[in-house]
Amino acid sequence: TSPDSIDKAEDRHKFSALLDKIKVDQPQWSELTTRAEAAQFAAKVGYPVLVRPSFVLSGAAMSVACSLQELNSCLQQAA
């Protein structure tokens, strides 16, 4: 796999733009940098939410939070 292809798949902005271009629906998402932003986003879209640390190959560090308590735990582990 070329580095450019990996970048397109792992960079959320680029991947989202690609999905928009080919008209594939995607869930709401946001790039967040604080716990408060994450909690506010989760409250807006509802649980469960996928927590994805920036630029993780294979998704190994991703987790699913079904509540504010789980969200805080996921964010603590990702820190």
All heavy atoms as a GROMACS GRO file, in nm:
protein
  598
    1THR      N    1   0.085  -0.118   0.000
    1THR     CA    2   0.000   0.000   0.000
    1THR      C    3   0.090   0.124   0.000
    1THR      O    4   0.182   0.134   0.080
    1THR     CB    5  -0.091   0.001   0.124
    1THR    OG1    6  -0.165  -0.120   0.128
    1THR    CG2    7  -0.188   0.119   0.119
    2SER      N    8   0.059   0.216  -0.088
    2SER     CA    9   0.142   0.336  -0.098
    2SER      C   10   0.120   0.428   0.023
    2SER      O   11   0.011   0.429   0.082
    2SER     CB   12   0.108   0.412  -0.226
    2SER     OG   13  -0.016   0.477  -0.213
    3PRO      N   14   0.221   0.506   0.057
    3PRO     CA   15   0.205   0.603   0.167
    3PRO      C   16   0.090   0.700   0.141
    3PRO      O   17   0.018   0.737   0.234
    3PRO     CB   18   0.340   0.676   0.170
    3PRO     CG   19   0.437   0.577   0.116
    3PRO     CD   20   0.360   0.501   0.010
    4ASP      N   21   0.068   0.739   0.016
    4ASP     CA   22  -0.041   0.831  -0.017
    4ASP      C   23  -0.177   0.766   0.012
    4ASP      O   24  -0.267   0.830   0.067
    4ASP     CB   25  -0.032   0.873  -0.164
    4ASP     CG   26  -0.137   0.977  -0.200
    4ASP    OD1   27  -0.144   1.081  -0.130
    4ASP    OD2   28  -0.212   0.953  -0.297
    5SER      N   29  -0.192   0.639  -0.022
    5SER     CA   30  -0.317   0.568   0.004
    5SER      C   31  -0.343   0.552   0.154
    5SER      O   32  -0.456   0.567   0.200
    5SER     CB   33  -0.316   0.431  -0.063
    5SER     OG   34  -0.317   0.444  -0.202
    6ILE      N   35  -0.237   0.524   0.228
    6ILE     CA   36  -0.250   0.515   0.374
    6ILE      C   37  -0.293   0.649   0.430
    6ILE      O   38  -0.383   0.656   0.514
    6ILE     CB   39  -0.118   0.468   0.439
    6ILE    CG1   40  -0.089   0.323   0.399
    6ILE    CG2   41  -0.123   0.483   0.591
    6ILE    CD1   42   0.048   0.274   0.439
    7ASP      N   43  -0.233   0.756   0.383
    7ASP     CA   44  -0.268   0.890   0.430
    7ASP      C   45  -0.414   0.922   0.401
    7ASP      O   46  -0.484   0.975   0.486
    7ASP     CB   47  -0.176   0.994   0.366
    7ASP     CG   48  -0.200   1.133   0.420
    7ASP    OD1   49  -0.196   1.150   0.545
    7ASP    OD2   50  -0.224   1.224   0.339
    8LYS      N   51  -0.461   0.888   0.283
    8LYS     CA   52  -0.601   0.915   0.247
    8LYS      C   53  -0.698   0.837   0.335
    8LYS      O   54  -0.807   0.884   0.366
    8LYS     CB   55  -0.627   0.880   0.100
    8LYS     CG   56  -0.572   0.980   0.004
    8LYS     CD   57  -0.598   0.938  -0.139
    8LYS     CE   58  -0.531   1.034  -0.237
    8LYS     NZ   59  -0.538   0.983  -0.375
    9ALA      N   60  -0.659   0.718   0.375
    9ALA     CA   61  -0.746   0.636   0.459
    9ALA      C   62  -0.740   0.676   0.606
    9ALA      O   63  -0.839   0.667   0.677
    9ALA     CB   64  -0.709   0.489   0.445
   10GLU      N   65  -0.625   0.721   0.652
   10GLU     CA   66  -0.607   0.752   0.794
   10GLU      C   67  -0.638   0.897   0.830
   10GLU      O   68  -0.669   0.925   0.946
   10GLU     CB   69  -0.464   0.717   0.838
   10GLU     CG   70  -0.436   0.569   0.836
   10GLU     CD   71  -0.517   0.491   0.938
   10GLU    OE1   72  -0.548   0.544   1.046
   10GLU    OE2   73  -0.553   0.377   0.907
   11ASP      N   74  -0.628   0.989   0.736
   11ASP     CA   75  -0.658   1.129   0.763
   11ASP      C   76  -0.809   1.148   0.752
   11ASP      O   77  -0.867   1.137   0.644
   11ASP     CB   78  -0.585   1.219   0.663
   11ASP     CG   79  -0.607   1.366   0.690
   11ASP    OD1   80  -0.723   1.411   0.684
   11ASP    OD2   81  -0.508   1.436   0.715
   12ARG      N   82  -0.874   1.174   0.865
   12ARG     CA   83  -1.021   1.179   0.868
   12ARG      C   84  -1.077   1.284   0.772
   12ARG      O   85  -1.180   1.261   0.708
   12ARG     CB   86  -1.068   1.207   1.011
   12ARG     CG   87  -1.216   1.196   1.028
   12ARG     CD   88  -1.262   1.051   1.013
   12ARG     NE   89  -1.406   1.049   1.005
   12ARG     CZ   90  -1.477   0.964   0.932
   12ARG    NH1   91  -1.418   0.874   0.862
   12ARG    NH2   92  -1.606   0.969   0.930
   13HIS      N   93  -1.012   1.397   0.759
   13HIS     CA   94  -1.061   1.502   0.668
   13HIS      C   95  -1.055   1.455   0.523
   13HIS      O   96  -1.151   1.473   0.447
   13HIS     CB   97  -0.980   1.632   0.686
   13HIS     CG   98  -0.998   1.695   0.820
   13HIS    ND1   99  -1.108   1.770   0.852
   13HIS    CD2  100  -0.920   1.692   0.931
   13HIS    CE1  101  -1.098   1.812   0.978
   13HIS    NE2  102  -0.984   1.765   1.026
   14LYS      N  103  -0.944   1.394   0.486
   14LYS     CA  104  -0.930   1.345   0.348
   14LYS      C  105  -1.027   1.230   0.320
   14LYS      O  106  -1.087   1.223   0.213
   14LYS     CB  107  -0.786   1.299   0.322
   14LYS     CG  108  -0.687   1.414   0.321
   14LYS     CD  109  -0.545   1.364   0.303
   14LYS     CE  110  -0.446   1.478   0.310
   14LYS     NZ  111  -0.307   1.432   0.298
   15PHE      N  112  -1.040   1.140   0.416
   15PHE     CA  113  -1.130   1.027   0.398
   15PHE      C  114  -1.275   1.074   0.387
   15PHE      O  115  -1.351   1.027   0.302
   15PHE     CB  116  -1.113   0.927   0.512
   15PHE     CG  117  -1.188   0.799   0.492
   15PHE    CD1  118  -1.146   0.708   0.396
   15PHE    CD2  119  -1.299   0.769   0.568
   15PHE    CE1  120  -1.214   0.588   0.376
   15PHE    CE2  121  -1.368   0.650   0.549
   15PHE     CZ  122  -1.325   0.560   0.453
   16SER      N  123  -1.312   1.168   0.472
   16SER     CA  124  -1.448   1.222   0.468
   16SER      C  125  -1.476   1.291   0.334
   16SER      O  126  -1.584   1.274   0.276
   16SER     CB  127  -1.468   1.321   0.584
   16SER     OG  128  -1.599   1.374   0.580
   17ALA      N  129  -1.379   1.366   0.284
   17ALA     CA  130  -1.395   1.433   0.155
   17ALA      C  131  -1.412   1.330   0.043
   17ALA      O  132  -1.493   1.350  -0.049
   17ALA     CB  133  -1.275   1.523   0.127
   18LEU      N  134  -1.338   1.220   0.051
   18LEU     CA  135  -1.351   1.114  -0.049
   18LEU      C  136  -1.491   1.053  -0.043
   18LEU      O  137  -1.556   1.033  -0.147
   18LEU     CB  138  -1.245   1.006  -0.026
   18LEU     CG  139  -1.257   0.882  -0.115
   18LEU    CD1  140  -1.240   0.918  -0.263
   18LEU    CD2  141  -1.154   0.778  -0.073
   19LEU      N  142  -1.542   1.025   0.076
   19LEU     CA  143  -1.676   0.970   0.090
   19LEU      C  144  -1.781   1.067   0.036
   19LEU      O  145  -1.876   1.025  -0.031
   19LEU     CB  146  -1.707   0.935   0.235
   19LEU     CG  147  -1.626   0.822   0.296
   19LEU    CD1  148  -1.666   0.798   0.441
   19LEU    CD2  149  -1.640   0.694   0.216
   20ASP      N  150  -1.763   1.196   0.064
   20ASP     CA  151  -1.856   1.296   0.010
   20ASP      C  152  -1.853   1.296  -0.142
   20ASP      O  153  -1.958   1.302  -0.208
   20ASP     CB  154  -1.820   1.437   0.061
   20ASP     CG  155  -1.852   1.457   0.208
   20ASP    OD1  156  -1.930   1.376   0.265
   20ASP    OD2  157  -1.797   1.553   0.267
   21LYS      N  158  -1.733   1.287  -0.198
   21LYS     CA  159  -1.716   1.290  -0.344
   21LYS      C  160  -1.788   1.174  -0.412
   21LYS      O  161  -1.849   1.191  -0.518
   21LYS     CB  162  -1.567   1.287  -0.379
   21LYS     CG  163  -1.537   1.293  -0.526
   21LYS     CD  164  -1.388   1.293  -0.553
   21LYS     CE  165  -1.359   1.295  -0.702
   21LYS     NZ  166  -1.215   1.290  -0.728
   22ILE      N  167  -1.782   1.055  -0.350
   22ILE     CA  168  -1.846   0.939  -0.412
   22ILE      C  169  -1.986   0.914  -0.354
   22ILE      O  170  -2.046   0.810  -0.378
   22ILE     CB  171  -1.757   0.813  -0.401
   22ILE    CG1  172  -1.730   0.775  -0.255
   22ILE    CG2  173  -1.626   0.833  -0.476
   22ILE    CD1  174  -1.654   0.644  -0.237
   23LYS      N  175  -2.035   1.011  -0.278
   23LYS     CA  176  -2.171   1.010  -0.225
   23LYS      C  177  -2.201   0.890  -0.134
   23LYS      O  178  -2.306   0.826  -0.147
   23LYS     CB  179  -2.273   1.020  -0.338
   23LYS     CG  180  -2.256   1.148  -0.420
   23LYS     CD  181  -2.368   1.168  -0.517
   23LYS     CE  182  -2.354   1.286  -0.608
   23LYS     NZ  183  -2.286   1.401  -0.568
   24VAL      N  184  -2.109   0.863  -0.043
   24VAL     CA  185  -2.129   0.759   0.058
   24VAL      C  186  -2.162   0.828   0.190
   24VAL      O  187  -2.089   0.916   0.235
   24VAL     CB  188  -2.002   0.671   0.074
   24VAL    CG1  189  -2.017   0.576   0.192
   24VAL    CG2  190  -1.975   0.595  -0.054
   25ASP      N  191  -2.276   0.789   0.247
   25ASP     CA  192  -2.315   0.847   0.376
   25ASP      C  193  -2.214   0.811   0.484
   25ASP      O  194  -2.152   0.704   0.479
   25ASP     CB  195  -2.452   0.796   0.419
   25ASP     CG  196  -2.565   0.851   0.334
   25ASP    OD1  197  -2.547   0.958   0.273
   25ASP    OD2  198  -2.671   0.787   0.329
   26GLN      N  199  -2.202   0.900   0.581
   26GLN     CA  200  -2.112   0.876   0.694
   26GLN      C  201  -2.173   0.939   0.818
   26GLN      O  202  -2.250   1.033   0.808
   26GLN     CB  203  -1.973   0.934   0.666
   26GLN     CG  204  -1.973   1.082   0.632
   26GLN     CD  205  -1.838   1.133   0.588
   26GLN    OE1  206  -1.740   1.115   0.656
   26GLN    NE2  207  -1.834   1.196   0.472
   27PRO      N  208  -2.141   0.884   0.934
   27PRO     CA  209  -2.195   0.942   1.057
   27PRO      C  210  -2.132   1.077   1.085
   27PRO      O  211  -2.025   1.110   1.032
   27PRO     CB  212  -2.156   0.840   1.165
   27PRO     CG  213  -2.038   0.770   1.108
   27PRO     CD  214  -2.056   0.769   0.959
   28GLN      N  215  -2.200   1.154   1.168
   28GLN     CA  216  -2.140   1.281   1.211
   28GLN      C  217  -2.009   1.251   1.280
   28GLN      O  218  -1.995   1.152   1.351
   28GLN     CB  219  -2.232   1.354   1.309
   28GLN     CG  220  -2.349   1.422   1.246
   28GLN     CD  221  -2.424   1.502   1.350
   28GLN    OE1  222  -2.480   1.448   1.444
   28GLN    NE2  223  -2.424   1.633   1.332
   29TRP      N  224  -1.912   1.338   1.259
   29TRP     CA  225  -1.783   1.322   1.324
   29TRP      C  226  -1.726   1.461   1.350
   29TRP      O  227  -1.770   1.560   1.293
   29TRP     CB  228  -1.687   1.237   1.240
   29TRP     CG  229  -1.644   1.302   1.112
   29TRP    CD1  230  -1.713   1.302   0.993
   29TRP    CD2  231  -1.527   1.378   1.090
   29TRP    NE1  232  -1.644   1.373   0.899
   29TRP    CE2  233  -1.528   1.421   0.956
   29TRP    CE3  234  -1.418   1.415   1.170
   29TRP    CZ2  235  -1.427   1.498   0.899
   29TRP    CZ3  236  -1.318   1.491   1.113
   29TRP    CH2  237  -1.322   1.531   0.980
   30SER      N  238  -1.629   1.464   1.437
   30SER     CA  239  -1.563   1.590   1.469
   30SER      C  240  -1.423   1.562   1.522
   30SER      O  241  -1.400   1.459   1.585
   30SER     CB  242  -1.644   1.667   1.574
   30SER     OG  243  -1.591   1.795   1.594
   31GLU      N  244  -1.334   1.652   1.492
   31GLU     CA  245  -1.198   1.644   1.546
   31GLU      C  246  -1.197   1.727   1.674
   31GLU      O  247  -1.221   1.847   1.671
   31GLU     CB  248  -1.100   1.700   1.444
   31GLU     CG  249  -0.956   1.687   1.483
   31GLU     CD  250  -0.863   1.734   1.373
   31GLU    OE1  251  -0.907   1.746   1.257
   31GLU    OE2  252  -0.746   1.760   1.404
   32LEU      N  253  -1.170   1.661   1.786
   32LEU     CA  254  -1.180   1.726   1.916
   32LEU      C  255  -1.047   1.717   1.990
   32LEU      O  256  -0.972   1.622   1.971
   32LEU     CB  257  -1.290   1.658   1.998
   32LEU     CG  258  -1.425   1.646   1.926
   32LEU    CD1  259  -1.516   1.551   1.997
   32LEU    CD2  260  -1.488   1.781   1.908
   33THR      N  261  -1.023   1.814   2.075
   33THR     CA  262  -0.895   1.815   2.147
   33THR      C  263  -0.909   1.818   2.299
   33THR      O  264  -0.810   1.808   2.369
   33THR     CB  265  -0.808   1.934   2.102
   33THR    OG1  266  -0.880   2.056   2.127
   33THR    CG2  267  -0.773   1.925   1.954
   34THR      N  268  -1.032   1.831   2.349
   34THR     CA  269  -1.049   1.834   2.494
   34THR      C  270  -1.160   1.737   2.535
   34THR      O  271  -1.247   1.703   2.456
   34THR     CB  272  -1.086   1.975   2.546
   34THR    OG1  273  -1.218   2.007   2.501
   34THR    CG2  274  -0.986   2.080   2.500
   35ARG      N  275  -1.156   1.698   2.661
   35ARG     CA  276  -1.262   1.612   2.715
   35ARG      C  277  -1.396   1.682   2.711
   35ARG      O  278  -1.499   1.619   2.683
   35ARG     CB  279  -1.229   1.571   2.858
   35ARG     CG  280  -1.118   1.472   2.866
   35ARG     CD  281  -1.086   1.443   3.012
   35ARG     NE  282  -0.963   1.368   3.018
   35ARG     CZ  283  -0.953   1.250   3.076
   35ARG    NH1  284  -1.056   1.196   3.136
   35ARG    NH2  285  -0.838   1.186   3.076
   36ALA      N  286  -1.397   1.811   2.738
   36ALA     CA  287  -1.522   1.887   2.736
   36ALA      C  288  -1.583   1.886   2.596
   36ALA      O  289  -1.704   1.868   2.580
   36ALA     CB  290  -1.499   2.030   2.784
   37GLU      N  291  -1.500   1.906   2.494
   37GLU     CA  292  -1.549   1.901   2.355
   37GLU      C  293  -1.604   1.763   2.323
   37GLU      O  294  -1.710   1.751   2.258
   37GLU     CB  295  -1.437   1.934   2.257
   37GLU     CG  296  -1.394   2.078   2.255
   37GLU     CD  297  -1.273   2.101   2.166
   37GLU    OE1  298  -1.193   2.007   2.142
   37GLU    OE2  299  -1.259   2.214   2.118
   38ALA      N  300  -1.536   1.658   2.367
   38ALA     CA  301  -1.580   1.522   2.341
   38ALA      C  302  -1.715   1.495   2.409
   38ALA      O  303  -1.805   1.437   2.348
   38ALA     CB  304  -1.475   1.422   2.387
   39ALA      N  305  -1.729   1.536   2.532
   39ALA     CA  306  -1.854   1.516   2.605
   39ALA      C  307  -1.968   1.593   2.540
   39ALA      O  308  -2.080   1.542   2.527
   39ALA     CB  309  -1.838   1.557   2.751
   40GLN      N  310  -1.940   1.715   2.496
   40GLN     CA  311  -2.042   1.797   2.430
   40GLN      C  312  -2.085   1.734   2.298
   40GLN      O  313  -2.204   1.727   2.267
   40GLN     CB  314  -1.987   1.938   2.408
   40GLN     CG  315  -2.088   2.035   2.355
   40GLN     CD  316  -2.030   2.175   2.344
   40GLN    OE1  317  -1.915   2.194   2.306
   40GLN    NE2  318  -2.112   2.274   2.377
   41PHE      N  319  -1.989   1.684   2.220
   41PHE     CA  320  -2.021   1.619   2.093
   41PHE      C  321  -2.104   1.494   2.117
   41PHE      O  322  -2.204   1.470   2.049
   41PHE     CB  323  -1.893   1.586   2.017
   41PHE     CG  324  -1.919   1.516   1.886
   41PHE    CD1  325  -1.963   1.587   1.776
   41PHE    CD2  326  -1.901   1.380   1.874
   41PHE    CE1  327  -1.989   1.523   1.656
   41PHE    CE2  328  -1.926   1.314   1.755
   41PHE     CZ  329  -1.970   1.386   1.644
   42ALA      N  330  -2.065   1.412   2.213
   42ALA     CA  331  -2.138   1.288   2.243
   42ALA      C  332  -2.280   1.318   2.287
   42ALA      O  333  -2.375   1.249   2.248
   42ALA     CB  334  -2.064   1.207   2.349
   43ALA      N  335  -2.297   1.423   2.367
   43ALA     CA  336  -2.431   1.461   2.410
   43ALA      C  337  -2.516   1.506   2.291
   43ALA      O  338  -2.636   1.479   2.286
   43ALA     CB  339  -2.423   1.572   2.515
   44LYS      N  340  -2.453   1.570   2.194
   44LYS     CA  341  -2.524   1.619   2.076
   44LYS      C  342  -2.567   1.505   1.984
   44LYS      O  343  -2.681   1.502   1.938
   44LYS     CB  344  -2.433   1.716   1.999
   44LYS     CG  345  -2.493   1.772   1.872
   44LYS     CD  346  -2.397   1.870   1.807
   44LYS     CE  347  -2.377   1.832   1.662
   44LYS     NZ  348  -2.278   1.914   1.596
   45VAL      N  349  -2.476   1.410   1.957
   45VAL     CA  350  -2.507   1.303   1.860
   45VAL      C  351  -2.565   1.179   1.926
   45VAL      O  352  -2.627   1.097   1.859
   45VAL     CB  353  -2.384   1.264   1.775
   45VAL    CG1  354  -2.332   1.383   1.698
   45VAL    CG2  355  -2.275   1.200   1.858
   46GLY      N  356  -2.544   1.163   2.056
   46GLY     CA  357  -2.593   1.047   2.128
   46GLY      C  358  -2.492   0.934   2.129
   46GLY      O  359  -2.403   0.927   2.046
   47TYR      N  360  -2.508   0.849   2.228
   47TYR     CA  361  -2.421   0.733   2.243
   47TYR      C  362  -2.479   0.615   2.167
   47TYR      O  363  -2.600   0.610   2.146
   47TYR     CB  364  -2.405   0.699   2.392
   47TYR     CG  365  -2.324   0.801   2.468
   47TYR    CD1  366  -2.387   0.905   2.536
   47TYR    CD2  367  -2.186   0.796   2.469
   47TYR    CE1  368  -2.313   1.000   2.604
   47TYR    CE2  369  -2.111   0.892   2.536
   47TYR     CZ  370  -2.176   0.992   2.604
   47TYR     OH  371  -2.102   1.086   2.670
   48PRO      N  372  -2.398   0.520   2.126
   48PRO     CA  373  -2.253   0.508   2.146
   48PRO      C  374  -2.175   0.599   2.051
   48PRO      O  375  -2.226   0.638   1.946
   48PRO     CB  376  -2.225   0.361   2.115
   48PRO     CG  377  -2.332   0.322   2.018
   48PRO     CD  378  -2.453   0.404   2.055
   49VAL      N  379  -2.053   0.631   2.090
   49VAL     CA  380  -1.961   0.708   2.007
   49VAL      C  381  -1.830   0.630   1.992
   49VAL      O  382  -1.791   0.554   2.081
   49VAL     CB  383  -1.932   0.849   2.063
   49VAL    CG1  384  -2.057   0.936   2.063
   49VAL    CG2  385  -1.872   0.842   2.202
   50LEU      N  386  -1.767   0.650   1.879
   50LEU     CA  387  -1.638   0.588   1.852
   50LEU      C  388  -1.530   0.687   1.887
   50LEU      O  389  -1.533   0.802   1.842
   50LEU     CB  390  -1.628   0.550   1.704
   50LEU     CG  391  -1.500   0.486   1.657
   50LEU    CD1  392  -1.483   0.349   1.722
   50LEU    CD2  393  -1.501   0.471   1.506
   51VAL      N  394  -1.436   0.645   1.970
   51VAL     CA  395  -1.324   0.729   2.009
   51VAL      C  396  -1.203   0.680   1.930
   51VAL      O  397  -1.162   0.564   1.941
   51VAL     CB  398  -1.296   0.720   2.161
   51VAL    CG1  399  -1.177   0.805   2.199
   51VAL    CG2  400  -1.420   0.759   2.239
   52ARG      N  401  -1.148   0.770   1.850
   52ARG     CA  402  -1.037   0.733   1.762
   52ARG      C  403  -0.923   0.832   1.780
   52ARG      O  404  -0.931   0.946   1.733
   52ARG     CB  405  -1.083   0.734   1.617
   52ARG     CG  406  -0.976   0.695   1.518
   52ARG     CD  407  -1.032   0.706   1.376
   52ARG     NE  408  -0.939   0.658   1.278
   52ARG     CZ  409  -0.850   0.735   1.216
   52ARG    NH1  410  -0.844   0.864   1.243
   52ARG    NH2  411  -0.769   0.684   1.126
   53PRO      N  412  -0.818   0.792   1.849
   53PRO     CA  413  -0.702   0.882   1.860
   53PRO      C  414  -0.650   0.916   1.721
   53PRO      O  415  -0.666   0.838   1.627
   53PRO     CB  416  -0.600   0.799   1.938
   53PRO     CG  417  -0.681   0.697   2.011
   53PRO     CD  418  -0.798   0.667   1.921
   54SER      N  419  -0.591   1.032   1.708
   54SER     CA  420  -0.546   1.075   1.576
   54SER      C  421  -0.441   0.982   1.518
   54SER      O  422  -0.353   0.932   1.588
   54SER     CB  423  -0.492   1.218   1.582
   54SER     OG  424  -0.379   1.223   1.666
   55PHE      N  425  -0.456   0.954   1.391
   55PHE     CA  426  -0.362   0.879   1.309
   55PHE      C  427  -0.315   0.749   1.372
   55PHE      O  428  -0.199   0.733   1.407
   55PHE     CB  429  -0.241   0.967   1.272
   55PHE     CG  430  -0.198   0.944   1.130
   55PHE    CD1  431  -0.253   1.018   1.028
   55PHE    CD2  432  -0.106   0.847   1.100
   55PHE    CE1  433  -0.216   0.996   0.898
   55PHE    CE2  434  -0.067   0.824   0.969
   55PHE     CZ  435  -0.123   0.899   0.867
   56VAL      N  436  -0.407   0.657   1.390
   56VAL     CA  437  -0.372   0.524   1.441
   56VAL      C  438  -0.392   0.423   1.329
   56VAL      O  439  -0.500   0.406   1.277
   56VAL     CB  440  -0.455   0.484   1.564
   56VAL    CG1  441  -0.418   0.568   1.683
   56VAL    CG2  442  -0.604   0.496   1.538
   57LEU      N  443  -0.286   0.359   1.288
   57LEU     CA  444  -0.296   0.258   1.184
   57LEU      C  445  -0.370   0.135   1.238
   57LEU      O  446  -0.352   0.097   1.353
   57LEU     CB  447  -0.157   0.218   1.135
   57LEU     CG  448  -0.079   0.329   1.065
   57LEU    CD1  449   0.060   0.280   1.030
   57LEU    CD2  450  -0.152   0.374   0.940
   58SER      N  451  -0.454   0.078   1.158
   58SER     CA  452  -0.531  -0.042   1.184
   58SER      C  453  -0.644  -0.021   1.284
   58SER      O  454  -0.721  -0.113   1.308
   58SER     CB  455  -0.443  -0.157   1.234
   58SER     OG  456  -0.412  -0.143   1.371
   59GLY      N  457  -0.655   0.095   1.342
   59GLY     CA  458  -0.763   0.120   1.437
   59GLY      C  459  -0.743   0.055   1.572
   59GLY      O  460  -0.836   0.045   1.652
   60ALA      N  461  -0.622   0.009   1.599
   60ALA     CA  462  -0.596  -0.065   1.722
   60ALA      C  463  -0.630   0.014   1.849
   60ALA      O  464  -0.668  -0.045   1.949
   60ALA     CB  465  -0.450  -0.109   1.726
   61ALA      N  466  -0.618   0.144   1.845
   61ALA     CA  467  -0.642   0.224   1.966
   61ALA      C  468  -0.784   0.279   1.973
   61ALA      O  469  -0.815   0.356   2.062
   61ALA     CB  470  -0.540   0.338   1.973
   62MET      N  471  -0.870   0.242   1.879
   62MET     CA  472  -1.007   0.290   1.881
   62MET      C  473  -1.088   0.218   1.987
   62MET      O  474  -1.059   0.104   2.022
   62MET     CB  475  -1.074   0.271   1.745
   62MET     CG  476  -1.021   0.363   1.639
   62MET     SD  477  -1.120   0.365   1.489
   62MET     CE  478  -1.084   0.204   1.422
   63SER      N  479  -1.191   0.285   2.038
   63SER     CA  480  -1.280   0.222   2.134
   63SER      C  481  -1.420   0.282   2.119
   63SER      O  482  -1.437   0.387   2.058
   63SER     CB  483  -1.228   0.239   2.276
   63SER     OG  484  -1.207   0.375   2.305
   64VAL      N  485  -1.517   0.213   2.174
   64VAL     CA  486  -1.656   0.257   2.169
   64VAL      C  487  -1.699   0.293   2.311
   64VAL      O  488  -1.679   0.214   2.404
   64VAL     CB  489  -1.748   0.148   2.112
   64VAL    CG1  490  -1.894   0.192   2.115
   64VAL    CG2  491  -1.706   0.113   1.970
   65ALA      N  492  -1.759   0.411   2.325
   65ALA     CA  493  -1.810   0.454   2.455
   65ALA      C  494  -1.963   0.461   2.447
   65ALA      O  495  -2.018   0.519   2.355
   65ALA     CB  496  -1.753   0.591   2.492
   66CYS      N  497  -2.027   0.400   2.545
   66CYS     CA  498  -2.173   0.397   2.550
   66CYS      C  499  -2.231   0.489   2.656
   66CYS      O  500  -2.352   0.494   2.676
   66CYS     CB  501  -2.221   0.254   2.574
   66CYS     SG  502  -2.180   0.143   2.438
   67SER      N  503  -2.144   0.564   2.725
   67SER     CA  504  -2.188   0.656   2.829
   67SER      C  505  -2.076   0.759   2.854
   67SER      O  506  -1.962   0.740   2.809
   67SER     CB  507  -2.215   0.582   2.960
   67SER     OG  508  -2.094   0.530   3.013
   68LEU      N  509  -2.109   0.863   2.927
   68LEU     CA  510  -2.009   0.964   2.961
   68LEU      C  511  -1.895   0.901   3.042
   68LEU      O  512  -1.778   0.931   3.020
   68LEU     CB  513  -2.073   1.079   3.037
   68LEU     CG  514  -1.979   1.191   3.082
   68LEU    CD1  515  -1.905   1.253   2.963
   68LEU    CD2  516  -2.055   1.297   3.159
   69GLN      N  517  -1.930   0.811   3.133
   69GLN     CA  518  -1.826   0.745   3.213
   69GLN      C  519  -1.731   0.665   3.123
   69GLN      O  520  -1.610   0.672   3.139
   69GLN     CB  521  -1.891   0.654   3.317
   69GLN     CG  522  -1.792   0.586   3.408
   69GLN     CD  523  -1.859   0.497   3.513
   69GLN    OE1  524  -1.981   0.487   3.518
   69GLN    NE2  525  -1.778   0.435   3.596
   70GLU      N  526  -1.786   0.589   3.028
   70GLU     CA  527  -1.702   0.513   2.936
   70GLU      C  528  -1.620   0.606   2.847
   70GLU      O  529  -1.505   0.576   2.816
   70GLU     CB  530  -1.787   0.419   2.851
   70GLU     CG  531  -1.840   0.301   2.928
   70GLU     CD  532  -1.920   0.206   2.840
   70GLU    OE1  533  -1.914   0.216   2.716
   70GLU    OE2  534  -1.990   0.120   2.897
   71LEU      N  535  -1.680   0.717   2.805
   71LEU     CA  536  -1.608   0.814   2.723
   71LEU      C  537  -1.486   0.866   2.799
   71LEU      O  538  -1.375   0.870   2.746
   71LEU     CB  539  -1.699   0.929   2.682
   71LEU     CG  540  -1.636   1.041   2.601
   71LEU    CD1  541  -1.580   0.990   2.468
   71LEU    CD2  542  -1.737   1.153   2.577
   72ASN      N  543  -1.506   0.904   2.923
   72ASN     CA  544  -1.394   0.953   3.004
   72ASN      C  545  -1.287   0.847   3.020
   72ASN      O  546  -1.168   0.876   3.015
   72ASN     CB  547  -1.444   1.002   3.141
   72ASN     CG  548  -1.513   1.136   3.132
   72ASN    OD1  549  -1.476   1.220   3.050
   72ASN    ND2  550  -1.614   1.156   3.212
   73SER      N  551  -1.327   0.722   3.038
   73SER     CA  552  -1.231   0.613   3.050
   73SER      C  553  -1.153   0.594   2.920
   73SER      O  554  -1.030   0.577   2.922
   73SER     CB  555  -1.304   0.484   3.087
   73SER     OG  556  -1.215   0.377   3.094
   74CYS      N  557  -1.222   0.597   2.806
   74CYS     CA  558  -1.155   0.584   2.677
   74CYS      C  559  -1.054   0.697   2.655
   74CYS      O  560  -0.944   0.674   2.607
   74CYS     CB  561  -1.258   0.587   2.564
   74CYS     SG  562  -1.368   0.445   2.555
   75LEU      N  563  -1.095   0.817   2.690
   75LEU     CA  564  -1.006   0.932   2.671
   75LEU      C  565  -0.886   0.924   2.763
   75LEU      O  566  -0.775   0.962   2.725
   75LEU     CB  567  -1.082   1.062   2.693
   75LEU     CG  568  -1.193   1.089   2.590
   75LEU    CD1  569  -1.274   1.212   2.631
   75LEU    CD2  570  -1.136   1.105   2.451
   76GLN      N  571  -0.905   0.874   2.884
   76GLN     CA  572  -0.795   0.857   2.978
   76GLN      C  573  -0.693   0.757   2.923
   76GLN      O  574  -0.572   0.778   2.927
   76GLN     CB  575  -0.845   0.812   3.114
   76GLN     CG  576  -0.736   0.789   3.216
   76GLN     CD  577  -0.660   0.916   3.250
   76GLN    OE1  578  -0.718   1.024   3.256
   76GLN    NE2  579  -0.532   0.903   3.272
   77GLN      N  580  -0.743   0.647   2.867
   77GLN     CA  581  -0.654   0.544   2.811
   77GLN      C  582  -0.580   0.595   2.688
   77GLN      O  583  -0.468   0.555   2.663
   77GLN     CB  584  -0.735   0.419   2.775
   77GLN     CG  585  -0.784   0.344   2.896
   77GLN     CD  586  -0.871   0.225   2.859
   77GLN    OE1  587  -0.914   0.211   2.745
   77GLN    NE2  588  -0.899   0.141   2.957
   78ALA      N  589  -0.646   0.683   2.612
   78ALA     CA  590  -0.584   0.734   2.489
   78ALA      C  591  -0.480   0.843   2.518
   78ALA      O  592  -0.396   0.871   2.435
   78ALA     CB  593  -0.692   0.792   2.397
   79ALA      N  594  -0.485   0.900   2.638
   79ALA     CA  595  -0.394   1.010   2.671
   79ALA      C  596  -0.252   0.963   2.694
   79ALA      O  597  -0.222   0.854   2.723
   79ALA     CB  598  -0.444   1.083   2.796
   0.00000   0.00000   0.00000
